[in-house]
């Protein structure tokens, strides 16, 4: 069974950008596209769900005529509807902020719930037009502690293969607190060892995916600094930032770490959160 790519539809400006991004992704992956809208209380305010979905479907057909499009309206709260729909999906795409967003929160409550609870990869469409349309020719993968079989790594390699672009894998490291900032023998110091450990981890963690996608233009980077700051800086020159999102079996509520929260609210490009069960 071919899993569809899902996109949440709410009629907002960011929501329409998410629809555009999803249409382009469906073309890249030759995947069917399903437009999902959740509405718990059908009041008199706003457009009818059917009208909203018809307009979104037409937008997809104009942008990507060959994509198979279906629409689903669920009688559920929007965030819950997206999470439930995502149980059988290739990925779920949401806008960076839509209707129902909380004041001061850059993502919005619906997108935040999807990012923190969905079982499938969630792409939060952020950034300017260059990033959204693949103008940088560069995907960034933030490599965590997992040493083998990383779903995030597989997602990033597959996306780079579909786009025919470069993949930059980044692992951060921090120098020991007692190491002098400009020590003349830095390469022989604990700081130098930390960097080598980070490079070794990158090589081992990505070996299987690199073997499967042997034609990818892969670049490995061990960068000193906080993970949040490094990934935000990398996002300024990326078309997509991919990171793993830890999921604990049986745990209820949002499951987002500090790094996850930071990048989905502040990255300068679309962000893919890929569930990794621990």
C-alpha positions, 0 to 999 in steps of 0.5 A, spaced: 500 500 500 502 506 498 502 511 503 500 518 502 503 525 504 498 529 508 497 536 509 493 540 514 488 545 511 486 551 514 485 556 509 490 561 512 496 564 509 501 559 512 497 553 511 497 555 503 504 555 503 504 548 506 499 546 501 504 548 496 510 545 499 506 538 500 504 539 492 511 539 490 514 534 495 508 529 492 511 530 485 518 529 488 516 522 491 511 520 486 506 520 492 498 521 493 497 527 496 491 527 502 488 534 504 486 534 511 481 539 515 479 538 522 473 541 525 470 540 531 464 545 532 461 547 525 459 554 527 457 560 522 464 563 522 469 562 516 468 558 510 464 551 509 469 546 510 467 543 503 469 550 500 475 550 503 478 543 501 475 544 494 479 551 493 485 547 496 485 541 492 484 546 486 490 550 488 494 543 488 491 541 481 494 548 478 501 547 481 502 539 480 497 537 475 499 530 475 499 529 483 493 524 485 489 529 490 484 526 495 480 531 501 478 528 508 474 533 513 474 530 520 469 532 525 475 533 530 479 538 533 484 540 528 490 538 531 487 531 534 485 530 526 492 531 524 495 526 529 490 521 527 490 521 520 498 521 520 498 514 523 498 511 516 502 517 512 508 518 509 509 524 512 504 530 515 506 537 513 503 543 517 504 551 516 508 555 521 502 558 524 495 557 522 488 559 525 487 558 532 495 560 534 497 562 541 499 569 541 507 569 541 507 562 539 510 562 532 508 555 530 501 555 533 497 550 537 495 545 531 502 545 528 505 544 535 500 538 537 502 535 530 509 536 531 509 533 538 504 527 537 504 524 530 507 517 529 509 519 522 515 525 520 512 532 521 514 537 516 513 544 519 513 549 513 518 555 515 522 560 512 523 564 505 521 563 498 528 560 497 528 555 502 521 553 501 522 552 493 529 548 494 533 554 492 539 553 496 540 546 494 542 543 501 539 539 506 541 539 513 541 533 518 542 534 525 545 527 528 543 525 535 546 520 539 543 514 535 548 510 532 544 505 527 538 505 524 536 512 525 529 514 521 531 521 521 537 519 517 533 515 512 528 521 511 534 526 510 538 521 505 531 519 501 529 527 501 536 529 498 536 523 493 529 526 491 531 533 490 538 531 487 542 536 492 547 536 497 546 533 504 550 536 510 550 532 516 552 536 523 554 533 529 555 538 535 560 537 540 562 542 546 570 543 549 571 541 556 570 546 561 577 546 563 580 547 556 583 554 555 580 557 549 586 558 545 591 553 547 597 552 543 596 545 543 589 544 542 589 539 537 592 534 542 587 537 548 581 534 550 577 539 545 581 535 539 578 529 542 571 531 542 571 533 535 574 527 533 569 523 537 564 527 533 566 525 527 567 518 528 560 518 531 557 521 524 561 516 520 558 510 524 551 513 525 550 514 517 554 508 514 548 504 513 544 510 510 550 512 506 551 505 503 543 505 501 543 512 498 550 511 495 550 517 490 548 522 495 553 528 495 554 527 503 558 532 507 560 531 515 561 536 519 563 536 527 561 543 529 563 546 536 557 549 540 550 548 542 546 544 538 540 549 538 545 555 536 548 551 530 542 548 527 539 555 527 545 557 523 545 552 519 538 553 517 539 559 514 543 556 508 538 550 507 532 548 504 530 543 509 532 541 516 531 534 519 532 532 526 530 526 530 524 527 535 524 522 541 518 518 542 517 514 548 512 508 548 506 509 552 507 516 554 501 521 553 502 528 551 507 532 547 513 529 546 518 535 544 525 536 546 528 543 547 532 543 540 525 540 537 521 546 540 527 551 538 527 549 531 520 549 529 519 556 532 525 559 529 529 555 523 529 559 517 527 553 513 522 548 513 523 543 519 522 535 518 521 532 525 522 524 524 519 520 530 525 516 533 522 511 538 526 510 545 
